[in-house]
Amino acid sequence: MKKKIVYLLIGLIIILIASYFIRYKTGNNISHCIPKDAVAAISLNTRQIEHHFLIDFMYNPYEFIKEFKSKKEDSIKYFYLYKDINLPKNIIFYTKDSLFKTWVSSKIELNNLKNITDLLTSNNFELTNINKLNIYHKNKFYVILQDTNMYLCITNNISDAINTYLKETDFISEESAMYKQLNNSTSDISFATFKKNTIDISFENGKIEILGNLHSNLLKETSTIKNDSLIVNISVSFNKNSKTFKKLISYINHEKFRKLTKINLDTLVDKWTGNLHFTLNNFKTKIDTIITYTYDDDFNKIENIDTKKNITPRFNLNLGMQSNISSYLEKSGALKVIQNDSIFVSLPILKTYISTTVNSFSFLTNNKKLKFSKQHNKFAGNININEYRKQSDSTIFSFFNEYLLIKNANIVIKNNNNIKATIGINTERNSFVFLAKKSLD
C-alpha cells in the first residue's frame, strides 16, 4: 500500500513537472500571425507573463491573498476574463505603416463572447458597427469582434485598419529575419522590423532589462561622461547629415526658439558638431534671510525675520562647436557680461552662466568641469530618480514623487548599434507583477 502511494506521488510529480515544461518552457508559436507586407511586429509572450505571476504567488502567497480579499470583486472579474479568452502563447501586434500609426493584433479566440462584451460595456467602451463587425472603442484603442474571434487595434483610422489588416492570407516566411527574431526570442516582449531593428524586454525581480540593435545613422561615436554619483548624465552625438536628424529639427518652431533664447536655431545647428553632454550633479540649497519692519499702535518699530529656502539645480549642458560663438551670442542679446560673468539672460528665474571656447559652448550653473571616461559610445545616459527625489523635495516636481515607481534607469548604445538598458523598480518582486498591481490600485 505504501509503495502504491509513493509511486502515485512520483507519478503526480512527473506529470506536474512535464505539464510545467510543456506550458512554460516550450518555444514560441507565431506562425500565420504576421502578414508578408508588415514592416514591424511585437510579440507578447503571454506564457512568460503568466509564469511571472505563478512564481510571484509561490514566493508571496500572503500578498496575493491579502490583495484578493481587498479587491475580491475585481479579482473574480479578471479571473473569469482569463477563462473567457483562449490566450495563445504569443499575441502578435503588427503594423504595415512605416510611421507605426496603426497596430493590429493577431487573432485571439474567445470562449465566452457575451462576458467579453459585458466587460467592455461596463468599462465605458462605445459600440459601433463597420462592415458588419461589432467594434468597441475608447479613444484610439479598438476591440474588433468577428464571430468568436477578437482583434485588438490602436489606430487613428479604424475603417482603413479593417480593410487593410483583417483579410490576410499571405504571411512572412519562416526564413525571414523578422520572423526568426520574434520566434527565437526568450524575452517577455520582443520587437522586430524588416530592417532588422530589434528590441527585447524582460521583466526581472526589481528591474526591467532591455536589449536590442538599432540600425540607424542618426547617431555617431562620442566620448562618455564619468558617472561620479551624478543624478543625471547624458552623452550623445548626432549625425547632422542623417534624414532623421533633419526631420527632428524641422519639428522645432524656429521663430519661437529665437524669441525664447535669442538664438537663431539655424546658426546654432550650423556651428554645432552634433556632440551633446549633460550632467545634473546635485541640488544646492541656500537659505535667504528676509528682514521686514512693521509698527505697533505706539509706532514702535518691530523687526520681522523670515527665511526662504532656494533650491538650485547644479547642471552643465555642453555642446561641441566648430568655432567660438561668444561674439554671436553677445550680438544676439543671449549673453551679457555682468561683473566679468557671462550670463544667459533668457533664463531669469535661474542664474545660468555661459562658457565658450573654440570647440565648445556650455550653459551651466555648476563650475565643475566635465570628466570623461576612456569609453566611447553613440549614446550613454543614466538617471538616479531616488537620489533626485531626496534632493528636490521643494521643487515643482515634488508633486509627482509619490507616483514614481522607478528608482533609476540607464541606457547605452554601443558603436556597433547594440542597445542595453536597465530600469530599476522600487520593489524586490517581479517588475511586471508589481507594475500590473499598481496600475489596478
C-alpha positions as CSV (number, residue, x, y, z in Angstrom):
1,M,0.0,0.0,0.0
2,K,2.8,2.4,1.0
3,K,4.6,1.6,-2.3
4,K,1.5,2.4,-4.3
5,I,1.2,5.8,-2.6
6,V,4.9,6.5,-3.2
7,Y,4.5,5.5,-6.9
8,L,1.4,7.6,-7.2
9,L,3.1,10.7,-5.7
10,I,6.1,10.2,-8.0
11,G,3.8,9.9,-11.0
12,L,1.9,13.1,-10.0
13,I,5.2,14.9,-9.6
14,I,6.4,13.8,-13.0
15,I,3.1,14.8,-14.6
16,L,3.3,18.3,-12.9
17,I,6.9,18.8,-14.0
18,A,6.1,17.7,-17.5
19,S,3.0,20.0,-17.6
20,Y,5.1,22.9,-16.3
21,F,7.7,22.4,-19.0
22,I,5.2,22.0,-21.8
23,R,3.3,25.1,-20.8
24,Y,6.1,27.4,-19.9
25,K,9.3,26.2,-21.4
26,T,8.4,25.2,-24.9
27,G,9.1,27.5,-27.9
28,N,7.0,30.4,-29.3
29,N,4.2,29.9,-31.8
30,I,3.9,32.8,-34.2
31,S,3.2,31.0,-37.5
32,H,0.4,32.6,-39.6
33,C,0.4,35.7,-37.5
34,I,2.5,38.3,-39.4
35,P,1.4,39.4,-42.9
36,K,4.0,39.4,-45.6
37,D,3.8,43.2,-46.0
38,A,4.2,44.0,-42.3
39,V,7.1,46.4,-41.6
40,A,7.3,45.7,-37.9
41,A,5.9,43.4,-35.3
42,I,5.7,43.0,-31.5
43,S,5.4,39.6,-29.8
44,L,3.9,39.5,-26.3
45,N,4.8,36.2,-24.6
46,T,1.7,35.5,-22.6
47,R,3.0,32.3,-21.1
48,Q,6.0,34.0,-19.6
49,I,3.8,36.8,-18.2
50,E,1.6,34.1,-16.6
51,H,4.8,32.4,-15.3
52,H,5.8,35.6,-13.6
53,F,2.5,35.7,-11.7
54,L,2.9,32.0,-10.8
55,I,6.4,32.4,-9.4
56,D,5.5,35.6,-7.6
57,F,2.5,33.8,-6.0
58,M,4.7,31.0,-4.8
59,Y,7.1,33.4,-3.1
60,N,4.4,35.9,-1.9
61,P,1.2,33.9,-1.2
62,Y,0.2,36.2,1.7
63,E,0.4,39.3,-0.5
64,F,-1.8,37.7,-3.2
65,I,-4.4,36.5,-0.6
66,K,-4.5,40.0,1.0
67,E,-4.9,41.7,-2.4
68,F,-7.6,39.2,-3.4
69,K,-9.6,39.9,-0.2
70,S,-9.3,43.7,-0.6
71,K,-10.4,43.6,-4.2
72,K,-12.5,40.4,-4.3
73,E,-15.0,41.6,-6.9
74,D,-12.3,42.8,-9.3
75,S,-10.2,39.7,-8.8
76,I,-13.1,37.4,-9.6
77,K,-13.9,39.5,-12.7
78,Y,-10.4,39.3,-14.1
79,F,-10.2,35.6,-13.2
80,Y,-13.3,34.9,-15.4
81,L,-11.8,37.2,-18.1
82,Y,-8.8,34.8,-18.2
83,K,-11.2,31.9,-18.6
84,D,-13.3,33.7,-21.3
85,I,-10.3,34.3,-23.5
86,N,-8.3,31.4,-25.1
87,L,-4.9,33.1,-24.9
88,P,-2.3,31.9,-27.4
89,K,1.3,31.5,-26.4
90,N,2.1,34.7,-28.1
91,I,0.0,37.7,-29.0
92,I,1.4,39.4,-32.1
93,F,0.9,43.1,-32.9
94,Y,2.0,44.2,-36.4
95,T,2.0,47.3,-38.5
96,K,2.2,48.0,-42.2
97,D,2.7,51.7,-41.7
98,S,6.3,52.9,-41.7
99,L,5.3,55.6,-39.2
100,F,3.8,53.0,-36.8
101,K,0.5,54.8,-36.6
102,T,-1.6,51.6,-36.8
103,W,-1.1,48.4,-34.8
104,V,-3.4,45.3,-35.1
105,S,-3.1,42.1,-33.0
106,S,-3.2,38.6,-34.2
107,K,-6.4,36.6,-33.8
108,I,-7.5,35.9,-30.2
109,E,-10.1,33.2,-29.8
110,L,-13.0,33.7,-27.3
111,N,-14.6,31.1,-25.1
112,N,-17.5,33.4,-24.0
113,L,-18.4,36.3,-26.3
114,K,-21.1,37.7,-24.0
115,N,-18.9,38.1,-21.0
116,I,-16.3,40.0,-23.0
117,T,-18.9,42.4,-24.5
118,D,-20.4,42.9,-21.0
119,L,-17.0,43.7,-19.6
120,L,-16.2,46.2,-22.4
121,T,-19.6,48.0,-21.9
122,S,-19.1,48.2,-18.1
123,N,-15.7,49.9,-18.8
124,N,-17.3,52.6,-21.0
125,F,-16.3,51.3,-24.4
126,E,-18.5,52.6,-27.1
127,L,-20.0,50.2,-29.7
128,T,-20.0,50.9,-33.4
129,N,-20.6,48.6,-36.4
130,I,-18.4,48.7,-39.5
131,N,-18.5,46.2,-42.3
132,K,-20.9,44.0,-40.2
133,L,-18.3,43.9,-37.4
134,N,-19.0,44.9,-33.8
135,I,-16.3,47.3,-32.7
136,Y,-15.8,48.6,-29.2
137,H,-13.6,51.6,-28.8
138,K,-12.2,54.0,-26.2
139,N,-10.1,56.9,-27.6
140,K,-7.7,55.3,-30.2
141,F,-8.0,51.7,-28.7
142,Y,-10.4,49.4,-30.6
143,V,-11.6,45.8,-29.8
144,I,-12.8,44.2,-33.0
145,L,-15.2,41.2,-32.7
146,Q,-15.6,38.8,-35.6
147,D,-17.6,35.7,-34.9
148,T,-15.9,34.2,-31.8
149,N,-12.6,35.9,-32.5
150,M,-11.2,39.2,-31.2
151,Y,-8.6,41.6,-32.6
152,L,-7.1,44.5,-30.7
153,C,-6.2,47.6,-32.6
154,I,-4.6,51.0,-32.0
155,T,-5.2,53.4,-34.8
156,N,-6.4,56.9,-35.9
157,N,-8.4,55.3,-38.8
158,I,-10.3,52.2,-37.8
159,S,-12.1,51.8,-41.2
160,D,-8.8,51.8,-43.0
161,A,-7.3,49.3,-40.5
162,I,-10.2,46.9,-41.0
163,N,-9.9,47.0,-44.8
164,T,-6.2,46.7,-44.8
165,Y,-5.4,44.3,-41.9
166,L,-8.1,41.7,-41.3
167,K,-8.1,39.9,-44.6
168,E,-4.6,38.4,-44.6
169,T,-3.8,35.0,-46.2
170,D,-0.2,35.6,-47.2
171,F,2.3,35.6,-44.3
172,I,6.0,36.2,-43.9
173,S,8.5,33.4,-44.5
174,E,9.9,31.5,-41.5
175,E,13.3,32.2,-43.0
176,S,12.8,36.0,-42.8
177,A,14.9,37.9,-40.2
178,M,11.9,39.4,-38.6
179,Y,10.2,36.0,-38.1
180,K,13.4,34.4,-36.7
181,Q,13.9,37.3,-34.2
182,L,10.4,37.0,-32.8
183,N,10.2,33.2,-32.9
184,N,13.6,32.6,-31.3
185,S,13.2,35.3,-28.6
186,T,13.2,34.2,-25.0
187,S,12.1,37.6,-23.7
188,D,8.7,38.7,-22.4
189,I,8.2,41.3,-25.2
190,S,10.1,41.2,-28.5
191,F,10.1,43.9,-31.2
192,A,11.5,43.5,-34.7
193,T,11.3,45.4,-38.1
194,F,12.0,44.2,-41.6
195,K,15.2,46.4,-41.4
196,K,16.5,44.1,-38.7
197,N,16.0,46.6,-35.8
198,T,15.3,44.6,-32.6
199,I,14.3,45.2,-29.0
200,D,13.9,42.5,-26.3
201,I,12.2,43.4,-23.0
202,S,12.5,41.1,-20.0
203,F,10.8,41.7,-16.6
204,E,13.1,40.6,-13.8
205,N,12.9,40.9,-10.0
206,G,13.3,44.6,-9.2
207,K,14.2,45.6,-12.8
208,I,13.3,45.7,-16.5
209,E,16.1,44.7,-18.9
210,I,16.1,45.9,-22.5
211,L,18.5,44.5,-25.2
212,G,18.4,45.3,-28.9
213,N,20.0,46.6,-32.0
214,L,19.3,49.8,-33.8
215,H,20.3,50.1,-37.5
216,S,20.3,53.9,-37.9
217,N,22.8,56.6,-38.9
218,L,21.2,59.1,-36.6
219,L,24.0,58.8,-34.0
220,K,27.8,58.7,-34.2
221,E,30.6,57.9,-31.8
222,T,31.3,60.2,-28.9
223,S,33.1,60.3,-25.5
224,T,31.2,59.2,-22.4
225,I,30.9,61.2,-19.1
226,K,32.2,59.6,-16.0
227,N,29.4,58.7,-13.6
228,D,30.7,60.1,-10.3
229,S,27.4,59.8,-8.4
230,L,25.6,62.1,-10.8
231,I,21.9,62.4,-10.7
232,V,21.7,62.6,-14.5
233,N,24.3,62.3,-17.2
234,I,23.9,62.1,-20.9
235,S,26.4,61.7,-23.7
236,V,25.3,61.7,-27.3
237,S,26.5,62.7,-30.7
238,F,24.1,63.3,-33.6
239,N,24.8,62.9,-37.3
240,K,23.5,66.1,-38.7
241,N,23.5,64.8,-42.2
242,S,21.0,62.0,-41.4
243,K,17.5,62.3,-42.7
244,T,16.1,61.5,-39.2
245,F,18.0,64.4,-37.6
246,K,16.8,66.8,-40.3
247,K,13.3,65.7,-39.7
248,L,13.6,66.1,-35.9
249,I,14.9,69.7,-36.4
250,S,12.1,70.5,-38.7
251,Y,9.6,69.8,-35.9
252,I,11.1,72.7,-33.8
253,N,9.4,76.1,-34.3
254,H,12.4,78.2,-35.3
255,E,10.7,81.6,-34.5
256,K,9.6,80.5,-31.0
257,F,13.1,79.2,-30.3
258,R,14.6,82.5,-31.3
259,K,12.2,84.5,-29.2
260,L,12.7,82.2,-26.2
261,T,16.5,82.0,-26.3
262,K,17.5,85.0,-28.5
263,I,19.5,82.5,-30.5
264,N,18.9,81.6,-34.2
265,L,18.4,77.8,-34.4
266,D,19.9,77.5,-37.9
267,T,23.0,79.4,-36.9
268,L,23.4,77.2,-33.8
269,V,22.9,74.0,-35.6
270,D,25.3,75.1,-38.4
271,K,28.1,75.7,-36.0
272,W,27.3,72.7,-33.8
273,T,29.4,69.4,-34.2
274,G,26.5,67.3,-33.0
275,N,28.1,66.4,-29.7
276,L,25.9,67.0,-26.6
277,H,26.9,66.3,-22.9
278,F,24.6,67.0,-20.0
279,T,25.1,66.5,-16.3
280,L,22.9,67.2,-13.3
281,N,25.3,66.9,-10.3
282,N,23.0,67.8,-7.4
283,F,20.8,70.5,-5.9
284,K,22.3,73.3,-3.9
285,T,20.2,74.6,-1.1
286,K,20.5,78.2,0.0
287,I,18.7,79.8,3.0
288,D,18.0,83.5,2.5
289,T,17.1,85.7,5.4
290,I,14.5,88.4,4.8
291,I,14.1,91.2,7.3
292,T,11.0,93.4,7.3
293,Y,9.7,96.0,9.7
294,T,6.2,96.8,11.0
295,Y,4.9,99.3,13.6
296,D,2.7,98.7,16.6
297,D,-0.1,101.1,17.8
298,D,2.5,103.2,19.6
299,F,4.6,103.5,16.4
300,N,7.4,101.3,17.8
301,K,9.4,99.6,15.1
302,I,9.1,95.7,15.2
303,E,11.6,93.6,13.3
304,N,10.3,90.5,11.5
305,I,12.7,87.9,10.3
306,D,11.7,85.3,7.7
307,T,13.7,82.7,5.9
308,K,13.3,81.4,2.4
309,K,14.8,78.2,1.1
310,N,16.0,78.2,-2.5
311,I,17.0,75.0,-4.3
312,T,19.2,75.4,-7.3
313,P,20.0,72.6,-9.8
314,R,23.7,72.4,-10.5
315,F,23.9,71.3,-14.1
316,N,26.1,71.6,-17.2
317,L,24.9,71.4,-20.8
318,N,27.8,71.3,-23.1
319,L,27.6,71.5,-26.9
320,G,30.5,70.8,-29.2
321,M,31.2,73.7,-31.6
322,Q,33.2,74.1,-34.7
323,S,34.2,77.7,-33.7
324,N,33.8,80.1,-30.8
325,I,30.4,81.8,-30.9
326,S,30.7,84.2,-28.0
327,S,30.6,87.3,-30.2
328,Y,27.5,86.0,-32.0
329,L,25.8,85.4,-28.6
330,E,26.6,88.9,-27.4
331,K,25.2,90.5,-30.6
332,S,22.0,88.4,-30.4
333,G,21.5,89.5,-26.8
334,A,21.5,86.0,-25.4
335,L,24.7,86.7,-23.5
336,K,25.5,89.7,-21.2
337,V,28.7,90.2,-19.3
338,I,27.9,91.2,-15.7
339,Q,30.8,91.7,-13.3
340,N,33.1,89.6,-15.5
341,D,30.5,86.8,-15.6
342,S,28.8,85.7,-18.9
343,I,25.1,85.3,-18.1
344,F,22.4,83.7,-20.2
345,V,19.7,86.3,-20.0
346,S,16.9,84.3,-21.4
347,L,16.6,82.3,-18.1
348,P,16.0,85.0,-15.5
349,I,14.5,82.6,-12.8
350,L,17.8,80.7,-12.6
351,K,21.2,82.4,-12.8
352,T,22.8,80.5,-15.7
353,Y,26.3,81.1,-16.9
354,I,27.6,80.7,-20.5
355,S,31.0,79.4,-21.1
356,T,32.5,79.4,-24.6
357,T,35.7,78.0,-26.1
358,V,37.0,77.3,-29.6
359,N,35.3,73.9,-29.6
360,S,32.5,74.1,-27.0
361,F,29.6,76.1,-25.7
362,S,28.0,75.4,-22.3
363,F,25.0,76.5,-20.3
364,L,25.9,75.8,-16.6
365,T,25.1,76.6,-13.0
366,N,27.9,74.3,-11.9
367,N,31.5,75.3,-12.2
368,K,32.8,71.7,-12.2
369,K,34.5,70.6,-15.4
370,L,33.1,67.5,-17.2
371,K,35.1,64.4,-16.6
372,F,35.2,61.8,-19.5
373,S,36.0,58.1,-19.4
374,K,38.0,56.2,-21.9
375,Q,34.8,54.6,-23.3
376,H,33.2,55.8,-26.5
377,N,29.6,55.1,-27.4
378,K,26.9,56.5,-29.6
379,F,24.7,57.2,-26.6
380,A,25.1,56.8,-22.8
381,G,22.6,58.0,-20.3
382,N,21.8,57.5,-16.6
383,I,19.3,58.9,-14.2
384,N,19.1,58.2,-10.5
385,I,15.5,59.1,-9.7
386,N,15.6,58.1,-6.0
387,E,18.6,60.5,-5.5
388,Y,16.7,63.2,-7.4
389,R,13.7,62.8,-5.1
390,K,15.8,63.1,-2.0
391,Q,17.4,66.4,-3.0
392,S,14.5,68.1,-4.7
393,D,11.6,67.9,-2.2
394,S,10.8,71.5,-2.6
395,T,10.9,71.7,-6.4
396,I,7.9,71.9,-8.7
397,F,8.4,68.2,-9.5
398,S,7.9,67.0,-5.9
399,F,4.2,66.6,-6.6
400,F,4.9,63.6,-8.8
401,N,7.2,61.8,-6.2
402,E,4.6,59.5,-4.8
403,Y,3.7,58.3,-8.3
404,L,7.2,57.4,-9.3
405,L,7.7,53.6,-9.3
406,I,11.1,53.7,-11.0
407,K,14.3,54.2,-8.9
408,N,16.9,54.5,-11.7
409,A,17.4,54.0,-15.4
410,N,20.4,53.7,-17.7
411,I,20.9,53.1,-21.4
412,V,23.9,52.6,-23.6
413,I,24.0,52.4,-27.4
414,K,27.3,50.9,-28.5
415,N,29.3,51.9,-31.6
416,N,28.0,48.6,-33.2
417,N,24.4,49.8,-32.6
418,N,23.7,47.3,-29.8
419,I,21.4,48.7,-27.1
420,K,21.5,47.7,-23.4
421,A,19.2,49.4,-20.9
422,T,18.1,48.7,-17.4
423,I,15.2,50.3,-15.5
424,G,15.3,49.8,-11.7
425,I,11.9,49.4,-10.0
426,N,11.2,50.2,-6.3
427,T,10.5,46.6,-5.4
428,E,12.1,43.2,-5.0
429,R,9.2,41.5,-6.6
430,N,8.9,40.8,-10.4
431,S,8.6,44.1,-12.1
432,F,5.7,43.2,-14.4
433,V,3.6,41.8,-11.5
434,F,4.4,44.9,-9.4
435,L,3.5,47.4,-12.2
436,A,0.4,45.4,-13.1
437,K,-0.7,45.5,-9.4
438,K,0.0,49.3,-9.2
439,S,-2.0,50.0,-12.4
440,L,-5.1,48.3,-10.8
441,D,-4.8,50.1,-7.5
